[in-house]
Amino acid sequence: MKKNVIITGITGQDGAYLSQYLLKKNFNVFGILRRNSSDPFKRLDYLKIKNDINFISLDISESKQVDSVIRKIKPAFFFNLAAQSFVSYSFNNPIYTDLINNNSVINFLESIRLSSPKTKFYQASTSEMYGDVQFLQNKTLNENTKFNPVSPYAISKLSAYFYTRMYRYAYKLFCSNGILFNHESPLRGEQFVTKKIVSGLIKFKKNGTPFYLGNIYSKRDWGDAEDYIKMMYKIMLLNKPDDFVISTGVTYSIKDFINLVCKHINLSIKWKGNGINEKAVTSKNQVVVNIKKSLFRPHDVNYLLGDCSKARKYLGWKPKKINILIEKMVNHELSL
């Protein structure tokens, strides 16, 4: 008999890949859609799985309707991947960000407690919760590192992280957090910097149009989303709930990422200028990348590097190198 699984945020990058993965494992996949969602099904269509998913239209901020769905389906697994996930947007809309990223998690947990206590719950936490960690330069961040969130997005996610732990300990439910560092893929949204870089550089090669970025000296630990969703599933298969950092253990600046993509597509660039006036140019002095002050966040996280040793030990985690990820993203962009 097939087991039921609920996935929120199913039209996003992680939701699409996780759905594909679980369908192959013969689960009944139920995908939660916001009633006012304008999210296209392009990722699910691209993976050719849209017709295999049971969609449920639901406002996850409405507790009674959340409970009605969970009581009816009684899923074996509940993966909460839904979020207002744009950090810069969260500064302008902190109340909405908290409603989706924090209050909705309380709705899920309370409903599971009351209506489906055998359901295993996964909360998509984020490395942004570590926040401003300049004092930890060149140090790795693990499950025991102190959090210091600096954006409404990170604060809302940290609250949800602690609610997940509270329901685990207070009510003995299976509630786990995956503290996933940045993970990318060909399905990444246009608003994310890695996608902007790959698509921007390829478009420049075609038509010579430059593009704009903000802080190119922020460092991130970038991994492959297709691998990361497999760890979500493995976390749910453990006998006991727990929290895990999923990362690669290597950090690159945004400037490094640009250089790596340029190398992959055979675009020769050099950097000139300083600060806001820094730019990437070709040998013929054509501008490829400009820096734009308005794209800087009010308070940025400048450095993230994950320690995934716990996941290596208990989940068999083996992260891929960034060059493999870049090759996948470039090949997808070229195919378009």
C-alpha positions in Angstrom: 0.0 0.0 0.0 1.4 3.4 -1.0 2.2 5.8 1.8 0.9 9.4 1.7 3.3 12.4 1.8 2.5 16.1 1.9 4.9 18.7 0.5 4.4 22.4 0.8 6.2 24.7 -1.6 5.9 22.0 -4.2 6.2 24.3 -7.2 9.6 25.5 -6.0 13.0 24.1 -6.8 13.2 21.7 -3.8 9.6 20.8 -3.9 9.8 19.8 -7.6 12.9 17.6 -7.1 11.6 16.1 -3.9 8.3 15.2 -5.6 10.1 13.5 -8.4 12.3 11.6 -6.0 9.4 10.4 -3.8 7.2 9.5 -6.8 10.0 7.1 -7.9 9.8 5.6 -4.5 6.1 4.9 -5.0 4.6 7.5 -2.6 1.3 9.2 -3.0 2.4 12.8 -3.3 0.1 15.6 -2.1 1.2 19.1 -3.0 0.0 22.2 -1.2 -0.7 25.2 -3.4 -1.6 28.7 -2.1 -5.0 29.8 -3.3 -3.5 33.0 -4.6 -0.4 31.4 -5.9 0.9 32.7 -9.2 3.7 30.2 -9.2 3.9 28.5 -12.6 4.1 24.7 -12.9 7.1 25.0 -15.2 9.4 23.0 -12.8 6.9 20.2 -12.5 6.3 20.3 -16.2 10.0 20.2 -16.9 10.4 17.1 -14.7 7.2 15.6 -16.3 5.6 14.9 -13.0 2.7 17.4 -12.8 0.0 14.9 -13.6 1.3 12.4 -11.0 0.8 14.9 -8.1 -2.4 15.4 -6.0 -2.7 19.2 -5.6 -4.5 20.8 -2.7 -5.4 24.5 -2.8 -4.8 25.8 0.7 -3.8 28.9 2.7 -1.2 27.5 5.1 -1.8 30.5 7.5 -5.4 29.2 8.1 -5.1 26.7 11.0 -8.6 25.1 10.6 -8.1 24.3 7.0 -4.6 23.0 7.6 -5.9 20.7 10.2 -8.7 19.5 7.9 -6.2 18.4 5.3 -3.8 16.7 7.7 -6.7 14.9 9.5 -7.9 13.6 6.2 -4.6 12.5 4.6 -2.7 11.5 7.7 0.6 11.5 5.8 3.5 9.3 6.8 5.8 12.3 6.0 5.1 16.0 6.0 7.8 18.1 4.3 7.4 21.8 4.9 9.4 23.6 2.1 7.0 26.5 1.8 8.5 29.9 2.6 8.7 33.6 1.8 12.3 32.9 0.8 13.6 36.2 -0.6 15.8 37.8 2.1 15.7 41.4 0.6 11.9 41.2 0.3 11.5 40.3 4.0 12.9 43.7 5.1 9.9 45.3 3.3 7.3 42.8 4.4 8.4 41.3 7.8 4.8 40.6 9.0 3.9 38.6 5.9 7.3 36.8 6.1 6.7 35.8 9.7 3.1 34.6 8.9 4.3 32.2 6.2 7.6 31.1 7.6 6.8 30.9 11.3 3.0 30.9 12.1 2.3 28.4 9.4 4.8 26.0 10.9 2.9 26.2 14.2 -0.3 25.4 12.3 1.3 22.2 10.9 2.9 21.1 14.1 -0.3 21.6 16.2 -2.4 19.8 13.6 0.0 16.9 13.6 0.0 16.8 17.4 -3.8 16.7 17.5 -4.8 14.8 14.4 -1.9 12.7 13.1 0.8 12.2 15.8 2.5 9.4 13.8 3.3 11.8 11.0 7.0 12.6 10.6 7.6 16.3 10.1 10.5 17.9 8.3 11.2 21.6 8.6 13.3 23.3 5.9 15.6 25.5 8.0 18.3 27.7 6.5 21.9 28.7 7.0 20.7 32.3 7.0 19.8 31.7 10.7 23.5 31.9 11.6 23.4 35.5 10.4 26.3 37.9 10.9 29.2 35.5 11.7 32.2 37.7 10.8 33.8 36.6 14.1 33.8 33.1 12.7 35.7 33.9 9.5 37.3 30.7 8.2 35.4 28.7 10.8 32.7 26.2 9.9 29.1 26.3 11.2 27.5 23.2 12.7 24.4 22.2 14.6 25.8 23.6 17.9 26.9 27.0 16.5 25.2 30.0 18.0 22.6 31.6 15.7 22.6 35.4 15.1 19.9 36.2 12.5 20.0 39.6 10.9 17.0 39.6 8.6 13.2 39.2 9.1 13.5 36.1 6.9 16.2 34.5 9.1 14.4 35.5 12.3 11.1 33.9 11.1 13.0 30.7 10.1 14.8 30.5 13.4 11.6 30.8 15.4 10.1 27.9 13.3 13.3 25.9 13.9 12.8 26.2 17.7 9.1 25.4 17.4 10.0 22.2 15.6 12.4 21.3 18.4 9.9 22.2 21.0 7.2 19.9 19.6 9.8 17.2 19.3 10.7 17.4 23.0 7.4 18.5 24.6 5.1 16.1 22.7 7.5 13.3 21.6 6.7 13.9 17.9 9.1 13.1 15.1 10.1 16.6 14.1 13.4 17.3 12.4 15.2 20.3 11.0 17.4 20.3 7.9 19.7 23.3 8.2 20.4 23.5 4.5 23.1 25.8 3.2 22.6 27.4 -0.3 21.7 24.8 -2.8 21.2 25.5 -6.5 20.1 23.8 -9.7 18.9 24.4 -13.2 15.4 25.0 -11.7 16.5 27.9 -9.5 14.3 31.0 -9.7 15.4 34.0 -11.7 15.7 36.2 -8.5 18.5 34.1 -7.0 22.0 35.3 -7.6 23.5 32.1 -9.0 20.7 32.0 -11.7 21.2 35.7 -12.4 24.9 35.1 -12.9 24.6 32.0 -15.2 21.8 33.5 -17.3 23.4 37.0 -17.3 26.8 35.7 -18.6 25.3 33.5 -21.3 23.1 36.4 -22.5 26.2 38.6 -22.5 27.9 36.2 -24.8 25.0 36.3 -27.2 24.2 40.0 -27.3 26.7 41.9 -25.2 24.2 43.1 -22.6 25.7 43.7 -19.1 23.9 43.0 -15.9 23.9 44.2 -12.3 24.7 42.6 -9.0 25.0 43.8 -5.4 27.6 42.6 -2.9 29.9 40.4 -4.8 32.1 39.7 -1.7 29.5 37.7 0.2 30.6 34.2 0.6 28.3 31.1 0.4 28.6 27.4 0.7 26.8 26.3 -2.5 25.6 22.7 -3.2 23.4 20.8 -5.6 19.7 20.8 -4.8 19.1 17.3 -6.3 21.5 15.9 -3.7 20.1 18.0 -0.9 16.6 16.7 -1.2 17.8 13.1 -0.8 19.2 14.1 2.6 15.7 15.5 3.5 14.3 12.0 2.9 17.1 10.3 4.7 16.5 12.5 7.8 12.9 11.2 7.8 14.1 7.5 7.7 16.1 7.8 10.9 14.7 6.1 14.0 14.9 9.3 16.0 14.3 12.9 15.0 17.3 15.2 14.9 18.7 18.3 13.3 21.3 18.2 10.5 23.5 20.7 8.7 23.6 19.9 5.0 26.4 21.7 3.2 29.5 21.1 1.1 32.2 22.4 3.5 33.6 24.8 0.9 32.8 28.5 0.5 33.0 30.8 -2.5 32.4 34.5 -2.9 29.8 35.7 -5.5 32.8 37.0 -7.4 34.4 33.6 -7.3 31.2 32.1 -8.7 31.2 34.6 -11.6 34.8 33.7 -12.4 34.0 29.9 -12.3 31.1 30.3 -14.7 33.1 32.5 -17.0 35.8 29.9 -17.2 33.2 27.2 -18.0 31.7 29.2 -20.9 35.1 30.4 -22.1 34.4 34.1 -21.4 37.6 35.9 -20.5 37.0 38.8 -18.0 39.1 40.9 -15.7 38.0 43.1 -12.7 38.7 46.8 -12.4 37.8 49.5 -10.0 36.9 49.4 -6.3 33.7 49.3 -4.2 30.6 50.5 -6.0 32.7 51.3 -9.1 34.1 47.8 -9.4 33.1 46.0 -12.6 34.0 43.0 -14.8 35.1 43.7 -18.3 36.3 41.8 -21.3 39.7 42.2 -23.0 38.0 44.7 -25.3 36.8 46.7 -22.3 33.1 45.7 -22.7 31.4 45.9 -19.4 30.0 42.5 -18.3 29.0 43.0 -14.7 28.2 46.3 -12.9 27.7 46.8 -9.2 24.4 48.5 -8.2 24.0 50.0 -4.7 20.3 49.4 -4.6 20.9 45.6 -4.8 22.7 45.6 -1.5 20.7 44.3 1.5 20.2 46.6 4.5 22.2 44.0 6.6 23.9 41.3 4.6 25.3 37.9 5.7 28.8 38.1 4.4 30.2 34.6 5.2 28.7 31.1 5.4 30.6 27.8 5.6 28.9 24.7 6.8 30.3 21.8 8.8 28.4 18.7 7.5 30.4 16.1 9.5 27.3 14.9 11.3 25.4 14.3 8.1 28.4 12.5 6.7 28.4 10.2 9.7 24.7 9.5 10.1 23.3 10.1 6.6 26.1 9.0 4.4 26.3 12.5 2.9 28.8 13.1 0.1 28.5 16.5 -1.4 29.5 17.2 -5.1 32.0 19.8 -6.2 30.7 23.2 -7.4 32.0 22.6 -10.9 29.5 19.9 -11.5 26.7 22.2 -10.3 27.8 25.0 -12.6 28.0 22.6 -15.6 24.4 21.5 -15.0 23.2 25.1 -14.7 25.0 26.3 -17.8 23.9 23.4 -19.9 20.3 24.0 -18.9 20.5 27.7 -19.7 22.1 27.0 -23.1 19.3 24.5 -23.9 16.8 27.3 -23.5 
